[in-house]
């Protein structure tokens, strides 16, 4: 018997019919941990339900979502009821969820919280330890997958916002057991070479399992000990990884990290241009103000004829000087004549000159001048002083004249 050739759609439809006709699969009750939770714009909720070994995709339509009494989050353990079916366009089977009840935190998420609390107590998340991005960023190092969408977005945005910025790529794994180790090597390589100004580590979005490498304690330690500033760019806008908390700066997406890094330099260039413009305007205004001031001073000088005024003052000073000289000369001449007259009178009153005229000076035994007959006695010795010498005499008699 010749086998029937089926189309892809026919195969998917056949599997869908088989699954939906199975009474067990139509009324599933499953317990697991929520992962990769996403709510669409339509209101439908898409997520994965996982355990230690497997996971299965689930969909919860809007009418069921609105009836939930809790907020579905990554790592939450739940028990759900639903039916297993096939999504025909992709051929993937999924559970259509009719109800869901929370059971507690999943093991993976619980481990995340324990590590987060431990690192926080060690100061790994302290703001005082955060390094600022350099004012001038000329080279940025990327530690990410060389083939992922994240690196394309980062390069595209940086080149658009700052074409002068160099990009150095350290290819690494961003998912799986070995991912954290390769990211750590990239951070250490850039710190050793000192070839970049800032490091970006990251990847595109994903479930908590996909992002688990960025919750590795060894990676947290490497970020904390890095001497170069690190920007974490794990593409999950809602939930934070441990790397996000430890990094010096956290961007919600790789594109956001590129904008932050390029923005620093672009902003600096814009500030320099603005400062240059302000300085030019200020200098132009100062020059114009001083030019107008000089013109005003020149007009004032012309109006007041300073040269003529200076010449007039010079002539006036010459006249005053001449008058002062004449007055001083006249004063000196007058005072010189007064001195001559005083000298003449003094010389006329000099005892020597008096003696030259024939007068005699008489002194007693005590060399005191005798100016009156009343001061003499008969037989008293006296000294007669002449212009050319002395003579001794004795009083023979005295006679007063009235």
Secondary structure by P-SEA (a helix, b strand, c coil): cbbbbbcaaaaaaaaaaaaaacccccbbbbbbbbcccccccccbbbbbbbcccbbbbbbbcaaaaaaccccccccccbbbbbbbbbcccccbbbbbccccccccccaaaaaaaaaaaaaaaaccccccccccccccccbbbbbcccccaaaaaaaaaaaaacccbbbbbbcccccccaaaaaaaaaaaaaaaaccccbbbbbccccccccccccccaaaaaaaaacccbbbbbccccccccccccccccccccaaaaaaaaaaaaaaaaaaaaaaaaaaaaaaaaaaaaaaaaaaaaaaaaaaaaaaaaaaaaaaaaaaaaaaaaaaaaaaaaaaaaaaaaaaaaaaaacaaaaaaabbbbbbccccccccccccccccbbbbbbccccbbbbbbccccccc
